[in-house]
């Protein structure tokens, strides 16, 4: 355990940030699961929104999110 006050604070912040990041990742996974079950425009929009949020919070690189969004759009287009 940290002894110095600033190290204690950094440890608390790390716990909060990890929890928040996991929450966003869970949201992406659930949106992806919904999309795979029913690939329509509504679920595609929700999935793309979750990817955009992850990019905004620096959890995912912009090009990674773009690639995944394009792949999802391709699946949705084929399912029409």
CORHU-V99146 format. One record per residue. SS is DSSP state (alpha for helix, beta for strand, coil for the rest). PSI is psi in degrees with one decimal (NA if undefined). Layout:
# CORHU-V99146
SS/PSI + SS/PSI
This chain:
# CORHU-V99146
coil/146.1 + coil/149.7 + coil/-40.0 + coil/142.9 + alpha/-44.2 + alpha/-32.5 + alpha/-35.3 + alpha/-43.9 + alpha/-43.2 + alpha/-38.3 + alpha/-41.6 + alpha/-42.8 + alpha/-39.8 + alpha/-39.8 + alpha/-46.1 + alpha/-43.2 + alpha/-40.8 + alpha/-44.1 + alpha/-44.0 + alpha/-41.9 + alpha/-40.1 + alpha/-35.4 + alpha/-44.1 + alpha/-41.2 + alpha/-37.7 + alpha/-38.3 + alpha/-40.0 + alpha/-46.0 + alpha/-40.6 + alpha/-38.2 + alpha/-38.6 + alpha/-39.2 + alpha/-43.7 + alpha/-42.0 + alpha/-42.4 + alpha/-33.9 + alpha/-39.1 + coil/88.6 + coil/84.1 + coil/179.6 + alpha/-37.5 + alpha/-48.9 + alpha/-33.7 + alpha/-44.1 + alpha/-42.7 + alpha/-43.1 + alpha/-44.9 + alpha/-36.0 + alpha/-42.0 + alpha/-39.8 + alpha/-42.0 + alpha/-38.9 + alpha/-40.3 + alpha/-38.6 + alpha/-42.1 + alpha/-34.7 + coil/8.1 + coil/33.4 + coil/-19.0 + coil/144.3 + coil/152.4 + alpha/-42.9 + alpha/-32.7 + alpha/-47.6 + alpha/-41.1 + alpha/-42.6 + alpha/-45.1 + alpha/-37.7 + alpha/-40.5 + alpha/-40.7 + alpha/-40.4 + alpha/-40.4 + alpha/-37.7 + alpha/-41.4 + alpha/-44.6 + alpha/-39.7 + alpha/-39.7 + alpha/-28.8 + alpha/-16.2 + coil/NA
